[in-house]
Amino acid sequence: MTIATLSEAARLSRGVSQSALAEKSGHHAANISAIESGRRVPRVDTLDRILRTSGARLTISPTLRTTALEAGAEIRRALRNGDPSQAFRTWLAFSDDLAAETPTHRVVLTAFPPQSTGDALYDAALAALAEYRLTEASAPLPDWVVSAPELPQPRVLTDSQYVSASDLGVVPEPFRRRGVLIDVESLRSA
């Protein structure tokens, strides 16, 4: 994830405007815009101050795995680009990343909430996935997972238009409760 994507995703996930962030952080809105567009690379202390103002922190974690924040931003980008297959592959890769990590790193990777993907199905699927992977590791759930909304009507999560709800085997509880229909076998690729 780039610094531009990180700073923008952290701000958007908390619902903070660029002007409000600029005012609270003591930076000019033009500087915030330049950082988020990738035209300017901030110093580490500047990035940390901006992230803290957004309610996040700059930390170092000994993993190269994807965070929920990054997965949400990548899914959003894929959907905006009209590539639902890439959105699904990103979601599956995040599932694999969580499955491959220790319980502590699973908590770290899901601690900060993702921005909305722009699609209620993927928003619910990210929360269900985080709950599923954290629960299987007996790890605590972050607030954004606990308070994530459920879909009004169950929907199948797949990159294939040929899969229907009747084709699914066992749907894990966190997914079923949120109305996200995916077969448990799809989560076993890791």
N, C-alpha and C positions, 0 to 999 in steps of 0.2 A: 504494500500500500504506500502511496506517495504521501509526502507531508501535506500536499494540497488536499488530497482526499481525506486524510486523517483529520485535519483541522476543520474542514467543512462538515464531515460526517459527525464529529463530536458536537459541533455547534447545532446542526440540524436535529440530532437525536434529542437534544434538550429543548428544541423549539426556540432558540435564541436567534434574533436577526443579526446581520452583520453590524448594523449601526448600534444596536444594544451592546454587542460584544465589544465593539470599538470603545464605546463610552465607559463600560465597566473595566476594560483592561488597560485603558490609557493609551491605546494605539489609534491611529487615524483609520477611518473606514476604508480609505484607499489602500492602506497597508494590508488590512485584513483581506480585502478583495484580491490584492496582488498575490498574497500567500495562497489563498484558496484556488486561484486560477493557475498557480504554478509559475507565475512570472517572477516571483520573489521567493527565495529560500531564507527563512528566518534563522537566527541564532538559536541554539538550544534553549537558552533561558527565555527568549521571547516566545518560542513555541510552547514551553511549559507554562508561562504566564497566560497565554491565550487559551490553552487547554484547561487550565485551572478555572479560568473565568467561565468556561463552558461546562464546568462541573466534572472535568476529567483530570487525569494526571499523566504526565510523561513518565513511563517506567520502562525498565528493561526486564524482560522475562527470558529465561534460557530456553526458548523454543522458536522454531521457524514456522509454527502452525498459524493458521488463520484465526482471527478473533471474530466474535459475533458482529462487532462494529464493521470490520472489513468485509465479512460475508454479506451483510446487509447492503453495504455500499456497492459491492460488485454485482449483486443480484439486481439492485435498482438500476445500475448502469446497463446491464444486459437487457432488462425489460424495456428500458427507454430506447434502446437500440433495436428493438423488435426481435430479440434473440431469446425466446423462452427456453430453448435447449441449453444455452449457455447459463441461464439463470438456474436451471435444474442441476446442471453439472457443478456449478459453484456451491449450491446447497449440499449436494452429495459429498463434495470434497470437504466441506466444513464438517459434515457428519464423520467422515473418515479421520479428519484431523482430531476431532474430539475423542473418538474411539481409541486413537493411538496414544493418547496422553494419560498421565497420572491424574488421580483425582484433584490434586492441588492445581495442576496446570489447566484442567478442565474449568475449574472455578475462575482462574485468571482469564482464560480465553472468553468466558461468557459474562464476566463481571460488568463490563460497560455495555449499556443497551445499544442495539443497532438503530440507525435511523429507519424510518419507514421505507420499505422497498417500493411503495406505491401500489402494492397489490396485497389485499387483505389475506389471501391464501398464503403468500410467502411470509408475511409478518407472523401469522399464526404458526406456520411451519417452522420458522426459526425458533420461536418460543417453545414449541413442542419438542423440537430436536434438542435444545439446550436442557429442558427438563428430563428428557429420556436419557441423554448421556450422563447428566449429573446424578440422576437417581440410580442408574446402574452402577455408579462409582460410590454411592452413599455420600455424595457431596451436597452441600447446601445450595439452595436455589436463590439466584439474585431476584430482587424486587421486580424487575421488568418482566421476568419469566412468570412469576406468580400472578401479576396483574394483567398479563397479556389477554386481549379479548378473544372470544371464540367466534367462529364463523356462524352466521345465521343458518346456513344450509351446508351440510357436509360436501366437500369437493375433493376430487382425486388429485393428488400431487404426483405428476409424472411428466416426462418430456414426450410421451407418446399419446397421440390422440386416440389410439386403439385400445387403451386400457380403461376399463370401467370399474365401478365399485364392486360389481359382481365377480370380477377377476381377482380381487384381492383376497389374500388368506387372512392372516392375523394382523390386525391394526393395533399397535401398542397404545396403551391407555392414554398417555399424554396427547397423542395425535387424535384419537377418537374423541376425547373430551373437547378438543378445540375444533372439531369438524374437519380435520385434515386426514384424508384417507390415503394411506401408503402402507404397503405390505411390509411386515417386519423383515422379510428376506431382502428387501431393497436396502436395508440399513446394515446388512452384514457384509458389505464389500470390503471393509477394513480387516 
